[in-house]
Amino acid sequence: MDEFTQYIKSWVHYDNEIQKLNKNIKDVRLKKLETQTLLLENPLHNNNNINISDGRLKFSQVTVTQPLSLQFISMCLNDLIREPEQVNQIMEHIKNKREKRMEQTIKRFYNK
């Protein structure tokens, strides 16, 4: 078997392993989220610190900020600037100024 074919087989093997691990991670994250919801619904969670075998759990509130999407930026600009053409110009400028780069990659497609 030539070297290129061996690389293809290795790549497919690693891709399969990544898929299995990602599925397992997704399942564990869902279970963790379900358990977190149950913990936060329990009135005992008002005790901010709980000692565990290798440290402690701290219950706290955090502020989560919405990501800056182009749609959100456009909406905010439309709130401030009454000239739609000016907003369009600004949005085009933002879109054009984003860094772009070309990368080579391998994509896998599955037979149905």
C-alpha positions as CSV (number, residue, x, y, z in Angstrom):
1,M,0.0,0.0,0.0
2,D,1.4,3.4,-0.9
3,E,2.0,6.2,1.6
4,F,-0.8,8.4,0.4
5,T,-3.4,5.6,0.8
6,Q,-2.1,5.0,4.3
7,Y,-2.5,8.6,5.1
8,I,-6.1,8.6,3.9
9,K,-6.9,5.5,6.1
10,S,-5.3,7.2,9.1
11,W,-7.2,10.5,8.4
12,V,-10.6,8.6,8.2
13,H,-9.7,6.6,11.4
14,Y,-9.0,9.8,13.3
15,D,-12.1,11.5,11.9
16,N,-14.2,8.5,13.1
17,E,-12.6,8.7,16.6
18,I,-13.3,12.5,16.8
19,Q,-17.0,11.8,15.8
20,K,-17.3,9.2,18.6
21,L,-15.7,11.4,21.2
22,N,-17.7,14.5,20.2
23,K,-20.9,12.4,20.5
24,N,-19.9,11.3,24.0
25,I,-19.0,14.8,25.0
26,K,-22.4,16.1,23.7
27,D,-24.1,13.4,25.8
28,V,-22.1,14.2,28.9
29,R,-22.7,17.9,28.5
30,L,-26.5,17.3,28.3
31,K,-26.4,15.2,31.4
32,K,-24.4,17.8,33.2
33,L,-26.8,20.6,32.1
34,E,-29.8,18.6,33.3
35,T,-28.1,18.0,36.7
36,Q,-27.1,21.6,36.9
37,T,-30.8,22.6,36.4
38,L,-31.8,20.3,39.2
39,L,-29.1,21.6,41.5
40,L,-30.1,25.3,40.8
41,E,-33.8,24.5,41.5
42,N,-32.9,23.0,44.9
43,P,-33.2,25.6,47.7
44,L,-30.0,24.1,49.3
45,H,-28.0,25.7,46.5
46,N,-28.3,29.1,48.3
47,N,-25.3,27.8,50.3
48,N,-22.8,29.5,48.0
49,N,-19.9,27.1,48.6
50,I,-20.0,23.3,48.8
51,N,-16.8,21.4,49.5
52,I,-16.1,18.4,47.2
53,S,-13.3,15.8,47.2
54,D,-10.9,17.9,45.1
55,G,-12.0,21.4,45.8
56,R,-15.4,23.2,46.1
57,L,-18.4,24.2,44.1
58,K,-19.4,27.9,44.1
59,F,-22.9,28.9,43.1
60,S,-22.9,32.4,41.6
61,Q,-24.6,34.5,39.0
62,V,-22.8,35.7,35.9
63,T,-23.7,38.3,33.3
64,V,-23.7,36.9,29.8
65,T,-23.4,39.3,26.9
66,Q,-24.9,38.7,23.5
67,P,-22.3,38.2,20.8
68,L,-21.7,40.9,18.3
69,S,-23.2,39.6,15.1
70,L,-23.5,41.6,11.9
71,Q,-27.3,41.6,12.3
72,F,-27.1,43.0,15.8
73,I,-24.7,45.7,14.7
74,S,-27.0,46.7,11.8
75,M,-30.0,46.8,14.2
76,C,-28.1,49.1,16.6
77,L,-26.9,51.4,13.8
78,N,-30.4,51.7,12.5
79,D,-31.5,52.8,16.0
80,L,-28.9,55.6,16.0
81,I,-28.7,56.6,12.3
82,R,-31.9,57.5,10.4
83,E,-30.3,57.3,7.0
84,P,-30.6,53.6,5.8
85,E,-28.0,54.3,3.1
86,Q,-25.5,55.5,5.6
87,V,-26.1,52.3,7.7
88,N,-25.6,50.2,4.6
89,Q,-22.4,51.9,3.9
90,I,-21.1,51.4,7.4
91,M,-22.2,47.7,7.3
92,E,-20.4,47.2,4.0
93,H,-17.3,48.8,5.3
94,I,-17.4,46.5,8.4
95,K,-17.9,43.4,6.2
96,N,-15.1,44.3,3.9
97,K,-12.6,45.1,6.7
98,R,-13.0,41.6,8.2
99,E,-9.8,39.6,7.9
100,K,-10.1,36.8,5.3
101,R,-7.7,34.0,4.7
102,M,-7.6,30.9,2.5
103,E,-7.0,27.6,4.2
104,Q,-6.8,24.2,2.7
105,T,-8.9,21.5,4.4
106,I,-10.4,18.1,3.9
107,K,-14.1,17.7,4.1
108,R,-15.8,14.4,4.5
109,F,-19.2,13.5,2.9
110,Y,-21.2,10.5,3.8
111,N,-23.1,8.3,1.4
112,K,-26.8,8.2,2.2
